[in-house]
Amino acid sequence: MKIVLLQDNHFSTEDLEKDIRAWVDYYNNERYHESLNNLTPADIYFGRAEQRLRERADIKRKTMEERKRIYQQQKEAS
């Protein structure tokens, strides 16, 4: 956070506070944390972890099925 905040010039404490709030919001709600199984702290805190992991598993399964289907079509076309 220190590096991010020092990159900009803050001419008032309000500007600095606004940037700190934005950074904390990003860190807690958008940035995935490897130590949290690539979830956000908000996902863990609000009990959305299992739901997010199920959604990802479904997306992965559908992606793999689609890739397999495309591969089979290409194989049959050759």
NUVEX-624476 format. One record per residue: residue number from 1; residue in one letter; x, y, z of N, C-alpha, C in turn. Coordinates in Angstrom, 2 decimals. Atoms other than C-alpha are relative to their C-alpha. Example, Ala and Ser with C-alpha at 12.3 -4.5 7.8 and 13.67 -1.06 7.14 Angstrom:
<atoms>
> nr	rest	n.east	n.north	n.up	ca.east	ca.north	ca.up	c.east	c.north	c.up
> 1	a	0.89	-1.19	0.00	12.30	-4.50	7.80	0.90	1.20	0.00
> 2	s	-0.82	-1.19	-0.06	13.67	-1.06	7.14	-0.77	1.09	0.73
</atoms>
This chain:
<atoms>
> nr	rest	n.east	n.north	n.up	ca.east	ca.north	ca.up	c.east	c.north	c.up
> 1	m	0.83	-1.19	0.00	0.00	0.00	0.00	0.88	1.25	0.00
> 2	k	-0.88	-1.16	-0.10	2.82	2.37	0.85	0.53	0.40	-1.37
> 3	i	-0.55	-0.29	1.32	4.34	2.10	-2.62	-1.08	0.59	-0.90
> 4	v	1.10	-0.49	0.85	0.98	2.60	-4.34	-0.35	1.43	0.36
> 5	l	0.41	-1.34	-0.43	0.13	5.65	-2.27	1.10	1.04	-0.22
> 6	l	-1.09	-0.95	0.20	3.57	7.23	-2.64	0.20	0.36	-1.47
> 7	q	-0.14	-0.29	1.43	3.29	7.14	-6.44	-0.72	1.28	-0.40
> 8	d	0.76	-1.21	0.30	0.80	10.01	-6.40	0.32	1.09	1.01
> 9	n	-0.13	-1.14	-0.90	1.12	13.48	-4.94	-1.37	0.28	0.60
> 10	h	1.24	-0.31	-0.70	-1.53	14.18	-2.33	0.15	1.39	0.59
> 11	f	-0.11	-1.39	-0.42	-2.08	17.88	-1.82	-0.91	0.33	1.19
> 12	s	0.84	-0.20	-1.18	-4.64	17.44	0.94	-0.20	-1.34	0.70
> 13	t	0.24	1.24	-0.74	-5.42	14.91	3.63	-1.24	-0.72	-0.54
> 14	e	1.20	0.62	0.57	-8.81	14.34	1.98	0.37	-0.86	-1.21
> 15	d	-0.45	0.78	1.15	-7.09	13.19	-1.22	0.68	-1.29	0.45
> 16	l	-0.71	1.17	-0.53	-4.85	10.84	0.75	-0.99	-0.99	0.60
> 17	e	1.00	0.88	-0.60	-7.78	9.45	2.74	-0.85	-0.69	-1.05
> 18	k	0.79	0.58	1.09	-9.77	8.91	-0.46	0.77	-1.13	-0.68
> 19	d	-0.82	1.02	0.63	-6.90	6.97	-2.02	0.20	-1.21	0.91
> 20	i	-0.14	1.11	-0.95	-6.42	4.89	1.12	-1.28	-0.83	0.03
> 21	r	1.28	0.73	0.01	-10.13	4.01	1.20	-0.16	-0.82	-1.28
> 22	a	0.11	0.72	1.27	-10.02	3.05	-2.48	0.91	-1.22	-0.01
> 23	w	-0.94	1.12	-0.02	-6.96	0.87	-1.95	-0.50	-1.11	0.92
> 24	v	0.52	1.00	-0.94	-8.47	-0.89	1.09	-1.21	-0.71	-0.60
> 25	d	1.15	0.61	0.66	-11.70	-1.47	-0.85	0.46	-1.00	-1.06
> 26	y	-0.55	0.90	1.02	-9.72	-2.99	-3.75	0.59	-1.24	0.66
> 27	y	-0.70	1.09	-0.68	-7.62	-5.12	-1.38	-0.99	-1.00	0.60
> 28	n	0.96	0.88	-0.68	-10.64	-6.51	0.48	-1.05	-0.60	-0.91
> 29	n	1.14	0.43	0.81	-13.17	-6.86	-2.34	0.33	-0.47	-1.41
> 30	e	-0.31	0.35	1.39	-11.37	-7.33	-5.65	1.25	-0.85	-0.16
> 31	r	-1.28	0.67	0.15	-7.84	-8.63	-5.14	-0.08	-1.41	0.58
> 32	y	-0.01	1.38	-0.46	-7.58	-12.40	-4.95	1.27	-0.27	0.79
> 33	h	-1.12	0.30	-0.88	-5.30	-13.72	-2.19	0.32	-1.49	-0.11
> 34	e	-0.41	1.39	0.17	-3.36	-16.89	-2.87	-0.15	-0.78	1.31
> 35	s	0.09	0.68	-1.30	-3.28	-17.72	0.85	-1.45	-0.29	0.40
> 36	l	1.42	0.24	-0.27	-7.11	-17.61	0.85	-0.64	-0.82	-1.12
> 37	n	0.49	0.86	1.08	-7.44	-20.14	-2.00	-0.50	0.85	-1.17
> 38	n	0.34	-0.94	1.07	-7.57	-17.25	-4.49	-1.42	0.56	0.11
> 39	l	1.25	-0.69	-0.29	-10.60	-15.68	-2.87	0.34	1.36	0.58
> 40	t	-0.22	-1.30	-0.63	-11.03	-12.16	-1.56	-0.30	-0.12	1.49
> 41	p	0.36	0.01	-1.42	-11.13	-11.41	2.16	-1.52	0.17	0.22
> 42	a	1.45	-0.19	-0.12	-14.74	-10.26	1.66	-0.75	-1.31	-0.26
> 43	d	0.64	1.30	0.25	-15.67	-13.67	0.20	0.05	-0.87	1.25
> 44	i	-0.15	0.80	-1.22	-14.33	-15.36	3.32	-0.87	0.58	1.12
> 45	y	0.70	-0.65	-1.11	-15.79	-12.84	5.77	-1.52	-0.15	-0.11
> 46	f	1.45	0.05	0.18	-19.29	-12.86	4.27	-0.52	-1.40	-0.33
> 47	g	0.44	1.39	0.18	-19.40	-16.66	3.85	-0.29	-0.39	-1.44
> 48	r	0.23	0.31	1.41	-19.28	-16.70	0.04	1.06	-0.94	-0.57
> 49	a	-1.14	0.78	0.49	-16.18	-18.91	-0.20	-0.45	-1.26	-0.73
> 50	e	0.44	1.26	0.64	-17.91	-22.22	-0.95	-0.75	0.26	-1.30
> 51	q	0.75	-0.35	1.21	-20.25	-20.60	-3.47	0.96	0.39	-1.12
> 52	r	-0.97	-0.43	1.01	-17.32	-18.95	-5.30	0.79	-1.19	-0.54
> 53	l	-0.76	1.17	0.43	-15.37	-22.22	-5.38	-0.86	-0.93	-0.86
> 54	r	0.90	0.82	0.83	-18.41	-24.11	-6.73	-0.18	0.63	-1.38
> 55	e	0.15	-0.69	1.29	-18.91	-21.45	-9.43	1.23	-0.23	-0.87
> 56	r	-1.24	0.22	0.76	-15.26	-21.78	-10.47	0.10	-1.43	-0.50
> 57	a	-0.05	1.40	0.41	-15.49	-25.58	-10.54	-0.95	-0.24	-1.17
> 58	d	0.96	0.14	1.10	-18.59	-25.36	-12.77	0.56	0.61	-1.29
> 59	i	-0.59	-0.65	1.17	-16.85	-22.93	-15.13	1.11	-0.86	-0.58
> 60	k	-1.10	0.84	0.46	-13.80	-25.17	-15.30	-0.53	-1.26	-0.69
> 61	r	0.58	1.20	0.59	-15.93	-28.27	-15.99	-0.59	0.30	-1.38
> 62	k	0.61	-0.36	1.29	-17.87	-26.51	-18.76	1.07	0.34	-1.04
> 63	t	-1.09	-0.33	0.91	-14.66	-25.16	-20.29	0.68	-1.26	-0.53
> 64	m	-0.65	1.25	0.42	-13.08	-28.60	-20.34	-0.91	-0.80	-0.94
> 65	e	0.93	0.69	0.90	-16.21	-30.12	-21.91	-0.01	0.64	-1.38
> 66	e	-0.01	-0.72	1.28	-16.21	-27.43	-24.61	1.29	-0.26	-0.77
> 67	r	-1.28	0.29	0.66	-12.51	-27.95	-25.35	0.03	-1.42	-0.57
> 68	k	0.04	1.38	0.46	-13.07	-31.69	-25.62	-0.88	-0.12	-1.24
> 69	r	0.91	0.03	1.15	-16.00	-31.15	-27.99	0.68	0.58	-1.24
> 70	i	-0.71	-0.63	1.12	-13.95	-28.82	-30.20	1.10	-0.91	-0.52
> 71	y	-1.07	0.91	0.40	-11.04	-31.26	-30.21	-0.57	-1.17	-0.79
> 72	q	0.63	1.14	0.70	-13.34	-34.12	-31.23	-0.47	0.42	-1.40
> 73	q	0.44	-0.49	1.32	-14.81	-32.01	-34.06	1.19	0.16	-0.93
> 74	q	-1.20	-0.18	0.83	-11.34	-31.13	-35.33	0.59	-1.35	-0.38
> 75	k	-0.54	1.33	0.26	-10.25	-34.74	-35.09	-0.84	-0.70	-1.07
> 76	e	0.89	0.61	0.98	-13.30	-35.92	-37.07	0.12	0.67	-1.37
> 77	a	-0.12	-0.73	1.25	-12.77	-33.22	-39.71	1.31	-0.34	-0.75
> 78	s	-1.29	0.30	0.64	-9.17	-34.36	-40.38	-0.03	-1.30	-0.74
</atoms>
